[in-house]
Amino acid sequence: MNVLPNSIHARDIASVVHPQTNLATHAETGPLVITGTSGTRVRDDNGKEYIESVAGLWCASLGFAVERLAQVAYEQMRTLGYYHTYRQRTNEPSVDLAERLLSIAPVPMSKVLFQCSGSEANDTAIKLCWYYHNAIGKPEKRKIIARRMAYHGSTAAAVSLSGKPDMHADFNLPFEPFLHTEFPHYYRRHEDGESEEEFATRMAGALEALILEEGPETIAGFFAEPVMGAGGAIIPPRSYFEKVQAILEKYEILFVADEVICGFGRTGSMWGSETFDLKPDMISSAKALSAAMQPISALMINDKIYQAMLDQSHKLGPFAHGYTYAGHPVACAVALETLKIYEEMDIVTRVRGISPGFIDTLSAFADHPLVGDVRGVGLLLGMELMGDKASRGPFAPDLKVGARVGANAEKHGLILRVVGDRLVFAPPLIIEADEIAEIAKRLSAALDDTAAELGVN
Ligand SMILES: Cc1ncc(COP(=O)(O)O)c(C=O)c1O
């Protein structure tokens, strides 16, 4: 692509560093400039339309512009556009939103802490794992376990929790108290003849072995996404969480469910914790909480944790943590309205209704020569690109098959999320059957183009 002087592309190259972007490639080719939207589609500055099959970053649950939320933001900005929630100050939207979240929590929860992003919600949860154990007289419980391939955010602590080596390299991370255990990707990682149940037992066994090796008296918390999103839509195998939760209980380890992607209907229940029967002590949520229209996250904590925090205030004084924009009235008002929209739409029933067609349509690609496995739940689905389907052999990494499919899809007007050699789908929750059919048509063209480039048939 030729980058014209003074174009938005040239100005972007000259002025912006983009997250998760190869800076060298970007300096040569410039950005894709998104200028508008309708429904599940976005438009670039040449007027070309793309179907967005992952709702931006798994977040734009109601599409990319929502008039009703714009009105609510405008009205709230006019009445009270900002006030903080430090030192016993509050505002009505933040109280209303906290009450609403507690009323729909998948397990009894006691209080809500607000932040601006999923990373910050997880950072807060990490700090509370430590604060709680100090409060109850177990200061040696300091280590935190998450899973390889997990994604919990980008701040220094949340990325330490994440199990993505590319996000640690040369950042001097992860920090020392963070440990990583196996991730439960049955299709790629089971041994020949191993059932899902046996695989789940092996994964839970690896967690217990790590806990015993480190000393259970040193482990403060375990974090997990119900479905691992950015790791490649990895759906937990049957009985995995049942086994994991029994181990956490045995060694008195706090369980934090990261519902940043799974929360608010994505898996066909209001929470991934309901779909997979999780009983977490804390739940982090963000993204669809505000339909992505405002940067806000919520961390719910149970009463055991809250009571320990309360004791700390008797000892230490104020709870010494917070963010300038915690409980921001505009963000809270928009999130509250988003939850009202979900209720009016009956979002869970909607997702359950459209999910079988979505999963069946994309599962048909398991017959494509490049595709080894397709698995989905609700409106979340992963597709594995495999070099040798029979032996579950991957493509050579330097073929960059996933990236090729992504680039070809873009040519056909489809924005895909590519994770190595996996494709991940999480469309806006408002998607209709005809748009799913259109995704399939464009994906088919992209896969065929890629197969032709690779000489596979
Ligand atoms: C499961 C999960 N947790 C946390 C985060 C981090 O959220 P944010 O980018 O809002 O900090 C993400 C972002 O994609 C996520 O997918």
The ligand as an SDF file (V2000), in Angstrom:
LIG
                    3D

 16 16  0  0  0  0  0  0  0  0999 V2000
  -10.3080  -12.6390   29.5610 C   0  0  0  0  0  0  0  0  0  0  0  0
   -9.7300  -11.2630   29.5410 C   0  0  0  0  0  0  0  0  0  0  0  0
   -9.3510  -10.7010   30.6900 N   0  0  0  0  0  0  0  0  0  0  0  0
   -8.8410   -9.4510   30.7380 C   0  0  0  0  0  0  0  0  0  0  0  0
   -8.6730   -8.7140   29.5870 C   0  0  0  0  0  0  0  0  0  0  0  0
   -8.0820   -7.3470   29.6510 C   0  0  0  0  0  0  0  0  0  0  0  0
   -9.0510   -6.3940   29.4650 O   0  0  0  0  0  0  0  0  0  0  0  0
   -8.6250   -4.8890   29.0270 P   0  0  0  0  0  0  0  0  0  0  0  0
   -8.0500   -4.9760   27.6650 O   0  0  0  0  0  0  0  0  0  0  0  0
   -9.9270   -4.1520   29.1270 O   0  0  0  0  0  0  0  0  0  0  0  0
   -7.6400   -4.4200   30.0410 O   0  0  0  0  0  0  0  0  0  0  0  0
   -9.0680   -9.2650   28.3600 C   0  0  0  0  0  0  0  0  0  0  0  0
   -8.9110   -8.4990   27.1090 C   0  0  0  0  0  0  0  0  0  0  0  0
   -9.0900   -8.9880   26.0180 O   0  0  0  0  0  0  0  0  0  0  0  0
   -9.5910  -10.5690   28.3310 C   0  0  0  0  0  0  0  0  0  0  0  0
   -9.9380  -11.1410   27.1760 O   0  0  0  0  0  0  0  0  0  0  0  0
  1  2  1  0
  2  3  1  0
  2 15  2  0
  3  4  2  0
  4  5  1  0
  5  6  1  0
  5 12  2  0
  6  7  1  0
  7  8  1  0
  8  9  2  0
  8 10  1  0
  8 11  1  0
 12 13  1  0
 12 15  1  0
 13 14  2  0
 15 16  1  0
M  END
$$$$
